[in-house]
Amino acid sequence: MRSHPMLVNRGSRIAARLRQQVTLGWVLAALLSAGTARADRVVVLRATGDAPTLELERIEDAVVEAVRQLHHEALTESAAGFDMAADALPETANEMRAIAELQRAQWVVVPIVHDHGQRAYYLTLRVGYAAQTRVEELDAEVRRAHENRRLEEILRAMLRPEGLGDEALSLAGEDAEGRQVEAEAEEEARRQAEEEARRQAEEEARRQAEEEARRQAAEREAAERARREQEAFEHRDRYGTADGLNLVQLGLALRPLLLSGGDGGVLGTFALRIGRGFEGLDGFELRGGIDFTFGAAAGLSIFGGAAYLFSPWTTPLHLGASVELGLFRATTGNRRAAFMGRVSAVLAYNLAGGFYVEASLPELMYLSSGGGALSMGVAGRAGVRF
């Protein structure tokens, strides 16, 4: 780091004239121009130094922008149509003045970068003022976080007829304000990061709380649903006791003969049944009735028995079996009374109110008459409970 404002050609006629012409007009002009940018043309030469090419181009653009922000007309090498070799950069006041006059400019700025880093770099600005054949040089740290303002401050002090003066001491060297800006930016970034982390933590806590609430609500709902299902199952209709203990049915059966002493055939039956259930014996029912047989044999049967039906679902569907024993007497042929026995699987369904339909499938029946007959068929019935 270095700071050495340097005046060149101190004995020039411009310097002598300045020493001789301290007039009120000059003082007023200086006061009016102090700190105020002028619409002068400033030639900004290509930035050189130890930074990468792209970074040098970026820094050059930043210098050009700072010149424009000070309301000067900035002219770059590319815009002016010339290319200054890095080893031929102007150093003396006369060299600076020659370039300025060639480009009809009042100022020439040479930016030289060194000690380049990620957060900051040092910039040596060499500024020539053609009107006084003067060159000044200032070496200053530029923090990236403070770059635009820092460059404007330096160039504001250098691009004025009176030159740097005492401001060289405050502008040269470390960018104290830039470090402060950087620290404040880092603190703000840290605060924002903490705020974001806090916000994300709150968001995550809220999300977890909502998820936990949803989970608990789902568990409560599932538990309530299971409770309702269990309650519905426990209070489901049980056959034999639901809708009344008494039953009256009418039915029709078709029973093809599997074995018989005759030529086979089919036995058809119209039946009237009555049933009685008992409190405390869900599913159990005593039954009895009369069959009117037609088809391969005609006759009349009186029977009694029992049925037991499970109620495995909350729907009014009941499954079980029945056994019936009775006497059969034919009305044609051999009229001797014969033993009758029937077993069947039974399915009963409550259509509405006390109205039930029922099916026996399959139904196996044995008759002892005529040497014995065995049939297997199906039966359908409809009835009411009361």
Sequence and secondary structure as in RCSB ss.txt:
>XXXX:A:sequence
MRSHPMLVNRGSRIAARLRQQVTLGWVLAALLSAGTARADRVVVLRATGDAPTLELERIEDAVVEAVRQLHHEAL
TESAAGFDMAADALPETANEMRAIAELQRAQWVVVPIVHDHGQRAYYLTLRVGYAAQTRVEELDAEVRRAHENRR
LEEILRAMLRPEGLGDEALSLAGEDAEGRQVEAEAEEEARRQAEEEARRQAEEEARRQAEEEARRQAAEREAAER
ARREQEAFEHRDRYGTADGLNLVQLGLALRPLLLSGGDGGVLGTFALRIGRGFEGLDGFELRGGIDFTFGAAAGL
SIFGGAAYLFSPWTTPLHLGASVELGLFRATTGNRRAAFMGRVSAVLAYNLAGGFYVEASLPELMYLSSGGGALS
MGVAGRAGVRF
>XXXX:A:secstr
         TTSHHHHHHHH   HHHHHHHHHHTT     EEEE   EESS HHHHHHHHHHHHHHHHHTT EEE
EHHHHT    GGG   SHHHHHHHHHHTT SEEEEEEEES  SSEEEEEEEEEEGGGTEEEEEEEEEEGGGHHHH
HHHHHHHHSSTT STTHHHHHSB  HHHHHHHHHHHHHHHHHHHHHHHHHHHHHHHHHHHHHHHHHHHHHHHHHH
HHHHHHHHHTS  TTTTT SEEEEEEEEEEEEEE SSS  EEEEEEEEEEEE TT TTEEEEEEEEEEEESS EE
EEEEEEEEEE  SSSSEEEEEEEEEEEEEESSS  S EEEEEEEEEEEEEEETTEEEEEEEEEEEEE GGG EEE
EEEEEEEEEE 
